[in-house]
Amino acid sequence: MIAYQKTCQHRVDTALEVLFTPPRPELERLYQAMRYSVMNGGKRVRPLLVYATCEALGGDLEQADGAACAVELIHAYSLVHDDLPAMDDDDLRRGQPTTHKAFDEACAILAGDALQSLAFEALSDTRGNPADPALRLDMLRHLARAAGSAGMVGGQAIDLGSVGRQLDQAALEVMHRHKTGALISVSVLLGALASGRATSAALTALQQYAEAIGLAFQVQDDILDVESDTATLGKTQGKDQAHDKPTYPALLGLDGAKVYARQLHDQAQTALTGFGLAAEPLRQLARFIVERRS
């Protein structure tokens, strides 16, 4: 799995790097902040899911490069904005100063805005995407929904409105299926669509897989916020408890949260039962998500 991850990380990083050349000298600092926010580490889980799904269906990875870049750019922009003083007010990301600390708050806001726009540019380009314009338009629509008020942004709004409140498990899952799960789910969907070979049955199974790992990712994040340390995480440990945020360990207990993460992992594996050996990277990614330590 490590070799596969490195191959995919190199592939998407190569595609991302060419996007950060400023078109004018006056934009040099903005592009530096954009590049810093994206290329300063990261596991590239969402691009990995794009590539692994495309590969599982027998697609051409060259048609998935645009989607892989797009989901990572959306993810990076969300982290830049989440770290701002008005949001989570964090100073550390991926073991380095957050963008608003490395540059300044105004520059960070603009960099995040620009990364969001760049994601849709990357996905609409004829290079690195399916040739069919109708398919590209469908992919753009799915990404816009997953990233916006019906998905990730909506989840962040729910999260901010839940500080200091006790949520039951159903409400907590609604929040995280939006905030974290939506972008993970659309990464799988975009990889399937990029392959050009997705049947309705395959899409249904992949949606079940994606929903399970999307929730498992957040459960494991909550566990690591309790168990890990700042140096390992690359971000401030214990922020959820300090901000009085509802989490799975707080609701289910630490052991209960671990059991739930494993159950979600098993659901993801079951969803892939009908897929062959080509889906092995997807299976390994599900294991990675619940076993990762950062």
Stockholm file with secondary structure:
# STOCKHOLM 1.0

chainA/1-294         MIAYQKTCQHRVDTALEVLFTPPRPELERLYQAMRYSVMNGGKRVRPLLVYATCEALGGDLEQADGAACAVELIHAYSLVHDDLPAMDDDDLRRGQPTTHKAFDEACAILAGDALQSLAFEALSDTRGNPADPALRLDMLRHLARAAGSAGMVGGQAIDLGSVGRQLDQAALEVMHRHKTGALISVSVLLGALASGRATSAALTALQQYAEAIGLAFQVQDDILDVESDTATLGKTQGKDQAHDKPTYPALLGLDGAKVYARQLHDQAQTALTGFGLAAEPLRQLARFIVERRS
#=GR chainA/1-294 SS CHHHHHHHHHHHHHHHHGGGCCSSGGGHHHHHHHHHHHHSCCCCHHHHHHHHHHHHTTCCGGGTHHHHHHHHHHHHHHHHHHTSTTTTCCSEETTEECHHHHSCHHHHHHHHHHHHHHHHHHHHSSTTSCSCHHHHHHHHHHHHHHHSTTTHHHHHHHHHHTTTCCCCHHHHHHHHHHHTHHHHHHHHHHHHHHHTCCCHHHHHHHHHHHHHHHHHHHHHHHHHHHHSCHHHHSSCTTHHHHTTCCCHHHHHCHHHHHHHHHHHHHHHHHHTTTCCGGGHHHHHHHHHHHHCCC
#=GC SS_cons         CHHHHHHHHHHHHHHHHGGGCCSSGGGHHHHHHHHHHHHSCCCCHHHHHHHHHHHHTTCCGGGTHHHHHHHHHHHHHHHHHHTSTTTTCCSEETTEECHHHHSCHHHHHHHHHHHHHHHHHHHHSSTTSCSCHHHHHHHHHHHHHHHSTTTHHHHHHHHHHTTTCCCCHHHHHHHHHHHTHHHHHHHHHHHHHHHTCCCHHHHHHHHHHHHHHHHHHHHHHHHHHHHSCHHHHSSCTTHHHHTTCCCHHHHHCHHHHHHHHHHHHHHHHHHTTTCCGGGHHHHHHHHHHHHCCC
//
